[in-house]
Amino acid sequence: MARLSIICIGLILFVTVWSSSLNIEGSSKRVLVLLDNLAIRETHSFYFKQLRDRGFDLTYKSSDDSNLQLVKYGEYIYDHIILFAPATKEFGGRLDAEILTQFVDAGGNVLVAGSHII
């Protein structure tokens, strides 16, 4: 139990530092939050509130949503992606590892959180 608490505290510290480094004046702040369970939106509400308070525009979607896409009319719809979907085996819509790699290569940021518990 103590180990889990230490991991959670470490993750919170990492995420806080990561999100504060994204808050650069003039940077785009469109964030896609992919969740495998929409309850994560509530359990991580403190983190999401911090992002909103810093001016980020959060869009929540299920990781297996059949309408998922990152590109529309040749432009990226989002600037950052947060993946809180450890149980997702396959993403929905037009999202896969290759698309995520292209997103990062084009300057997008991706935060991935996982779990050993599925």
N, C-alpha and C positions, 0 to 999 in steps of 0.2 A: 504494500500500500504506500509506503514511504517513497519507494522508487517511482511509482506512478505520479505521486505529487511532485517529485523533483522534475520528472519529464514534463508535466503540465506547466510548471513554473518556467522551465527552460523554454518551452514552446511559446509561452506568452511573452517572455522577454525578447525572444528572437523576432516574433511577429511585430512587437512594438517598435523595435529598432528598424526592422525592414520597412514598416509603414511610414515611420518618420523620415526615412531616407528618400521615400517617394514624394514627399511633400516639398517639391522644388517649385518655387514661384514660376508661373508661366507654363508648367508642365500640364499635360492632359491628364484628366482624372476620371476617365470612364473605366469602371471596373466590372468585370463579369465574375460573379461568385457562383461556382458550380458546386452543388450539394447533392450527395446521394440520398440524404434524408433531410427533408425541409425542417425538421426539428433542430438541426444544427444551427439554423438561423437564430433560434431562441437561446440555445445553450452557449453560443458565442456572441451574443448580443452586445456585450461590453466591447469586444474588439471591433465589431461592425459599427458601433456608435462612434468609436474613436476615429474611424476612417471617415464617416459622414461629417463629423465635427471638423475634420481637416479639409473638407471640401470635395471629397471623392463622391462620385455619382455611382452608387452600387446597383447592379442589376442581378437579381437572384434567379437562378434557373436550376432545374433538376439536371443532373449530369447525363441522364438518359433521354432528355427531351429530344424528340424527333425533329424539332425545328432549330437545333443549335447551329449557329454559324458565326464565324469570326470576321468574314469578309463580305461586304455588300458593295456592289458597283466598283469593285477593284480596290476598295479602301477598308482598312480595319475598323470595325465597329467599336472595339475596346482597346484601351491602352495597357491594361493590366488584367491578369486572370488569377483568381484565387481558387485552387482546387481543394475543397474539403470533401472529398468523395473517395475514401479509402476502400469501400466495398464495391465500387463500380468496376466491372470487368471490361465493359465496352461503352464508349461515349455514344450519345445519340447524334442525329443530324450529320452535319458535315464537319465533324471534329474527330481527329485521331492524332497519333504521335507525330506524324509527318506535318500536319497543319500546325500543331503546337511548336514544332521545331522551326518552321518557317516564321511563325509569329515572333519567337524569341530572336531569330536571326534578323528580323526587320526592326528590332529595338523594343519589342514588347517585354513585359515582365510577367513571370509566372511564379506563384507561391504554391507549393504542393505540401499538403499535410497528409500523413498516413497513419496507419495504426496496425498493430500486430493482431488486434482483435477484430474479427469479422463476423 
